[in-house]
């Protein structure tokens, strides 16, 4: 994971931990660090939010998933596990499938904070999994 991907992952974790009202929402965030004892290609982040569960492979700029990451995402999706590539380019975040097709996109800027883009992303993911909150 590149330095920029680590920084973006930390922003996501900060958002989940700081801006989520834990008296109203059940939240779990897990950063996968990888290593010799772990299967290669496992996505970077697991998030559970009020029943919604998702694995995210974090990429910044033009970085693309490595072949083992792409194959693992496909395998997880085939098993019914929600899994996406979370891309950050400048002030834009996007969720993509393993082939790079954009499924969700929000731009943060002067009037929209990154936390608002993250909130919209979480809401979109919950809608995809038919979770009403």
C-alpha positions in Angstrom: 0.0 0.0 0.0 1.4 3.4 -1.0 1.9 6.3 1.4 -1.1 8.1 -0.2 -3.3 5.0 0.1 -2.3 4.6 3.8 -3.2 8.3 4.4 -6.5 7.9 2.7 -7.3 4.7 4.6 -6.5 6.6 7.8 -8.9 9.4 6.8 -11.6 6.8 6.3 -10.9 5.2 9.7 -10.9 8.7 11.3 -14.3 9.5 9.7 -15.8 6.2 10.9 -14.5 6.6 14.4 -15.0 10.3 14.9 -18.1 11.2 13.0 -20.3 8.1 13.6 -22.8 8.4 16.5 -22.1 5.2 18.3 -25.2 5.6 20.4 -27.2 5.2 17.1 -25.0 3.1 14.9 -23.1 -0.2 15.3 -19.7 0.2 13.6 -16.7 -2.0 13.1 -13.5 -1.1 11.1 -10.6 -3.4 10.4 -7.4 -2.5 8.5 -5.7 -5.6 7.0 -1.9 -5.2 7.1 -1.0 -8.4 5.2 2.0 -10.5 5.8 3.6 -13.9 5.1 1.0 -15.9 7.0 -2.0 -14.3 5.1 -3.3 -15.1 1.7 -2.1 -12.5 -0.9 -4.7 -10.2 -2.5 -7.1 -9.8 0.5 -8.6 -6.2 0.4 -7.2 -3.5 2.6 -10.3 -2.7 4.7 -13.3 -4.4 6.2 -16.2 -2.2 7.4 -19.4 -3.3 9.1 -22.0 -0.5 9.7 -25.5 -1.3 11.0 -25.6 -4.6 9.3 -23.9 -3.5 6.1 -20.6 -5.3 5.5 -18.0 -4.5 2.8 -14.4 -5.2 1.9 -12.6 -2.3 0.2 -9.3 -2.4 -1.8 -8.0 1.2 -1.4 -6.3 2.8 -4.5 -5.2 6.3 -5.1 -4.7 8.1 -8.4 -4.1 5.8 -11.3 -3.1 2.8 -9.3 -4.9 -0.4 -10.2 -5.5 -3.6 -8.3 -2.7 -6.2 -8.8 -3.8 -9.4 -10.5 -4.0 -11.3 -7.2 -6.2 -8.6 -5.7 -8.5 -8.6 -8.7 -8.8 -12.4 -8.6 -9.5 -12.3 -4.8 -12.2 -9.6 -5.3 -13.8 -11.7 -8.0 -13.7 -14.8 -5.8 -15.2 -13.0 -2.8 -18.0 -11.5 -5.0 -18.8 -14.9 -6.4 -19.2 -16.1 -2.8 -21.7 -13.3 -2.1 -19.3 -11.0 -0.3 -19.6 -7.3 -1.1 -16.2 -6.1 -2.3 -15.1 -3.0 -4.1 -12.2 -0.9 -5.1 -12.3 2.5 -3.2 -10.5 5.0 -5.3 -9.3 8.5 -4.2 -8.3 10.9 -6.9 -7.7 14.5 -5.7 -11.0 15.4 -4.0 -13.0 12.6 -5.5 -13.9 9.2 -4.0 -15.3 6.4 -6.1 -16.3 2.8 -5.7 -15.4 0.6 -8.6 -15.7 -3.1 -9.4 -12.5 -5.1 -10.0 -12.5 -4.1 -13.7 -12.5 -0.4 -12.9 -16.2 0.3 -13.7 -17.3 3.2 -11.5 -20.4 2.3 -9.5 -20.5 5.3 -7.1 -18.7 8.7 -7.2 -18.7 11.8 -5.0 -16.5 14.8 -5.2 -15.5 16.7 -2.0 -14.6 20.3 -2.4 -15.3 23.7 -1.1 -18.9 23.0 0.0 -18.8 19.2 0.4 -16.4 17.8 3.0 -14.7 14.5 2.6 -16.8 13.2 5.6 -20.0 14.0 3.5 -18.6 12.0 0.6 -17.9 9.1 3.0 -21.4 9.4 4.4 -22.9 9.3 0.9 -20.7 6.2 0.2 -21.9 4.4 3.3 -25.5 5.2 2.5 -25.1 3.9 -1.1 -23.5 0.7 0.2 -26.4 0.2 2.6 -28.9 0.7 -0.3 -27.1 -1.9 -2.3 -27.5 -4.4 0.5 -31.1 -3.4 1.1 -30.4 -2.2 4.6 -32.9 0.4 5.8 -31.6 2.7 8.5 
